[in-house]
Amino acid sequence: EPCCVHLLRGTRVCYVRYDEMGQFREAYPQVEALVGLEDLTVVNFAAHHSPEALALELPPILQHMKRHPALGRHLYFKDTPPQHFGTPFGEYPWGAPKPPFVCAKRPGVGLTSSGALHFEGGATGPPEYSFTAVHRYTQANRRNAHSLPVAARLDIPLIHTYNVTTLLHEYHRNNGHGHECSHYCWPVPMMWVYPLITALVQSPPSAIVATWSPVIAK
């Protein structure tokens, strides 16, 4: 069921969760009835789907949303942030014991002051270390490799959260079933809000661009 928080001046923040794309397709009428012409829509399909499923099922869903007069008017696609389980690619250890888990730093990866990923090598490790880090990053990020081009081909602005959360392995919390390493459950920094502001500045909502002015904390 949609959950909305109502704020000042008629503003609201609504959250709709469906773990699988098939569930979302069945809920089209409910979601479409919720969204108005001036609303912003942020969509993401994440770790519950394999890269192959994203490649197959995501295009028709985004095409449907893009064609809708309200959903497609101010539609943004958020990428999938990394997981930080203690596995080679950070992904959930299927078949492993239940939580709590110990979350691990992504080895060989740093972040520059500009927000770009830096793959360590040379003095910080053997010559092949940087290559290993790149390989791990590529494998861990393969869901985005399938989904982001789909959104880009449909001219849906992208919200990039992967880089800014790569180093936040210590910020995962107990989700009610033990400590896990996928979600950033409250209370943690809402890091995706900053990339959202960046996306809004770069691709302003067309209907309100004349009056909308972002306030960015520096």
JOHU-V747837 format. One record per residue. N is the residue number from 1. D_FIRST is the distance of its C-alpha to the first C-alpha in Angstrom with 1 decimal. Layout:
n:N d_first:D_FIRST
n:N d_first:D_FIRST
This chain:
n:1 d_first:0.0
n:2 d_first:3.8
n:3 d_first:6.4
n:4 d_first:9.8
n:5 d_first:13.3
n:6 d_first:15.9
n:7 d_first:19.4
n:8 d_first:22.8
n:9 d_first:24.0
n:10 d_first:20.7
n:11 d_first:19.3
n:12 d_first:15.7
n:13 d_first:14.0
n:14 d_first:10.3
n:15 d_first:8.8
n:16 d_first:6.7
n:17 d_first:7.8
n:18 d_first:9.2
n:19 d_first:12.5
n:20 d_first:14.4
n:21 d_first:15.4
n:22 d_first:15.5
n:23 d_first:11.8
n:24 d_first:11.4
n:25 d_first:14.1
n:26 d_first:12.6
n:27 d_first:9.6
n:28 d_first:12.2
n:29 d_first:12.3
n:30 d_first:8.7
n:31 d_first:9.4
n:32 d_first:13.0
n:33 d_first:12.4
n:34 d_first:10.9
n:35 d_first:13.9
n:36 d_first:17.3
n:37 d_first:20.7
n:38 d_first:21.4
n:39 d_first:18.2
n:40 d_first:18.6
n:41 d_first:16.4
n:42 d_first:16.8
n:43 d_first:15.9
n:44 d_first:17.0
n:45 d_first:17.2
n:46 d_first:19.0
n:47 d_first:20.7
n:48 d_first:18.8
n:49 d_first:20.9
n:50 d_first:24.7
n:51 d_first:26.6
n:52 d_first:27.7
n:53 d_first:24.2
n:54 d_first:23.4
n:55 d_first:26.7
n:56 d_first:25.9
n:57 d_first:22.3
n:58 d_first:21.6
n:59 d_first:24.1
n:60 d_first:22.8
n:61 d_first:19.2
n:62 d_first:20.7
n:63 d_first:23.2
n:64 d_first:20.6
n:65 d_first:18.8
n:66 d_first:22.2
n:67 d_first:23.3
n:68 d_first:20.5
n:69 d_first:22.0
n:70 d_first:19.2
n:71 d_first:17.5
n:72 d_first:21.0
n:73 d_first:22.7
n:74 d_first:21.9
n:75 d_first:20.5
n:76 d_first:21.2
n:77 d_first:20.9
n:78 d_first:20.9
n:79 d_first:23.0
n:80 d_first:22.5
n:81 d_first:24.3
n:82 d_first:26.7
n:83 d_first:26.3
n:84 d_first:29.1
n:85 d_first:29.7
n:86 d_first:33.4
n:87 d_first:33.8
n:88 d_first:35.9
n:89 d_first:33.0
n:90 d_first:30.7
n:91 d_first:28.2
n:92 d_first:26.7
n:93 d_first:29.6
n:94 d_first:28.6
n:95 d_first:30.7
n:96 d_first:31.4
n:97 d_first:31.0
n:98 d_first:27.7
n:99 d_first:26.9
n:100 d_first:28.2
n:101 d_first:29.5
n:102 d_first:31.9
n:103 d_first:30.8
n:104 d_first:33.6
n:105 d_first:34.8
n:106 d_first:35.1
n:107 d_first:38.8
n:108 d_first:41.1
n:109 d_first:38.6
n:110 d_first:39.0
n:111 d_first:37.8
n:112 d_first:40.3
n:113 d_first:40.3
n:114 d_first:39.0
n:115 d_first:35.8
n:116 d_first:37.2
n:117 d_first:37.3
n:118 d_first:40.8
n:119 d_first:41.8
n:120 d_first:44.5
n:121 d_first:47.8
n:122 d_first:51.5
n:123 d_first:52.4
n:124 d_first:49.1
n:125 d_first:49.4
n:126 d_first:51.3
n:127 d_first:51.6
n:128 d_first:49.0
n:129 d_first:46.4
n:130 d_first:45.0
n:131 d_first:44.6
n:132 d_first:42.8
n:133 d_first:40.3
n:134 d_first:39.7
n:135 d_first:39.2
n:136 d_first:36.7
n:137 d_first:34.8
n:138 d_first:34.9
n:139 d_first:33.6
n:140 d_first:30.8
n:141 d_first:29.8
n:142 d_first:29.9
n:143 d_first:26.2
n:144 d_first:26.8
n:145 d_first:30.0
n:146 d_first:28.2
n:147 d_first:25.2
n:148 d_first:26.8
n:149 d_first:29.5
n:150 d_first:27.1
n:151 d_first:25.4
n:152 d_first:28.9
n:153 d_first:30.3
n:154 d_first:27.8
n:155 d_first:28.7
n:156 d_first:25.3
n:157 d_first:26.2
n:158 d_first:25.6
n:159 d_first:24.5
n:160 d_first:26.7
n:161 d_first:25.7
n:162 d_first:27.6
n:163 d_first:31.0
n:164 d_first:30.0
n:165 d_first:28.1
n:166 d_first:30.7
n:167 d_first:32.7
n:168 d_first:30.0
n:169 d_first:30.2
n:170 d_first:30.8
n:171 d_first:27.6
n:172 d_first:25.2
n:173 d_first:24.1
n:174 d_first:23.2
n:175 d_first:19.6
n:176 d_first:20.0
n:177 d_first:21.7
n:178 d_first:24.7
n:179 d_first:25.8
n:180 d_first:24.5
n:181 d_first:25.4
n:182 d_first:22.5
n:183 d_first:20.0
n:184 d_first:21.2
n:185 d_first:19.3
n:186 d_first:20.1
n:187 d_first:22.9
n:188 d_first:24.2
n:189 d_first:25.3
n:190 d_first:22.5
n:191 d_first:24.8
n:192 d_first:22.7
n:193 d_first:22.9
n:194 d_first:26.7
n:195 d_first:26.5
n:196 d_first:23.9
n:197 d_first:26.5
n:198 d_first:29.1
n:199 d_first:27.2
n:200 d_first:26.8
n:201 d_first:30.5
n:202 d_first:31.6
n:203 d_first:29.4
n:204 d_first:28.8
n:205 d_first:26.2
n:206 d_first:28.6
n:207 d_first:27.7
n:208 d_first:28.2
n:209 d_first:30.8
n:210 d_first:33.5
n:211 d_first:32.1
n:212 d_first:29.8
n:213 d_first:31.6
n:214 d_first:30.1
n:215 d_first:31.3
n:216 d_first:32.0
n:217 d_first:33.3
n:218 d_first:36.3
